[in-house]
């Protein structure tokens, strides 16, 4: 399906209209940002990797009963998606401590949590996406009680499915960010699932295979992304 008008350009993706009013094309870019775009750069081939990985994971989740915006992989960088109204929340599920939870509550990196920690953040760059609770979300009109319950249920179900999937690849799923949208009055998973939005550590070695290599100037960023693509899709 051909791209139409450019409707939106974010830090990592562009969204285009199509001839079908219910469908968009989502294009993945190589632009890389961290710390709410305070750090910027480029990861060569990142868009291709994230598009292909997201396609595999969306299809796996759909088969397990999690509705997503994914319709079809169109090309190396483009996927066809359902038109959704994004809920202005970023949902994080944490299995091992890293990143924001370490800064917020002062725990060391690498602590395996006894149960998943579920967080919501207000999706607002000007405020640095602050951590909020469900009462804040309701008062701000971001989501209803029913929508929040559905989002949490899906997020924790996704955690179970993804943890099992990545364990089979010898990868610890440390944490990940999700976004959800409204599609014809239902809540569905949107955005992407990729090394941009997840923390992946190799079991045994602790090697980081995600955007933390860019955030922390660890080097070999492109190689880490390509390694995750190879493990997930068996592409070399």
HELIX and SHEET records of a PDB file:
HELIX    1   1 UNK A   46  UNK A   63  1                                  18    
HELIX    2   2 UNK A  100  UNK A  105  1                                   6    
HELIX    3   3 UNK A  125  UNK A  127  5                                   3    
HELIX    4   4 UNK A  134  UNK A  139  1                                   6    
HELIX    5   5 UNK A  145  UNK A  167  1                                  23    
HELIX    6   6 UNK A  212  UNK A  215  1                                   4    
HELIX    7   7 UNK A  221  UNK A  233  1                                  13    
SHEET    1   A 5 UNK A   6  UNK A   9  0                                        
SHEET    2   A 5 UNK A  13  UNK A  17 -1                                        
SHEET    3   A 5 UNK A  23  UNK A  28 -1                                        
SHEET    4   A 5 UNK A  78  UNK A  82 -1                                        
SHEET    5   A 5 UNK A  70  UNK A  73 -1                                        
SHEET    1   B 2 UNK A  31  UNK A  34  0                                        
SHEET    2   B 2 UNK A  39  UNK A  42 -1                                        
SHEET    1   C 5 UNK A  85  UNK A  86  0                                        
SHEET    2   C 5 UNK A 171  UNK A 183 -1                                        
SHEET    3   C 5 UNK A  89  UNK A  96 -1                                        
SHEET    4   C 5 UNK A 112  UNK A 122 -1                                        
SHEET    5   C 5 UNK A 131  UNK A 132 -1                                        
SHEET    1   D 3 UNK A  85  UNK A  86  0                                        
SHEET    2   D 3 UNK A 171  UNK A 183 -1                                        
SHEET    3   D 3 UNK A 186  UNK A 190 -1                                        
SHEET    1   E 3 UNK A  85  UNK A  86  0                                        
SHEET    2   E 3 UNK A 171  UNK A 183 -1                                        
SHEET    3   E 3 UNK A 198  UNK A 202 -1                                        
END                                                                             
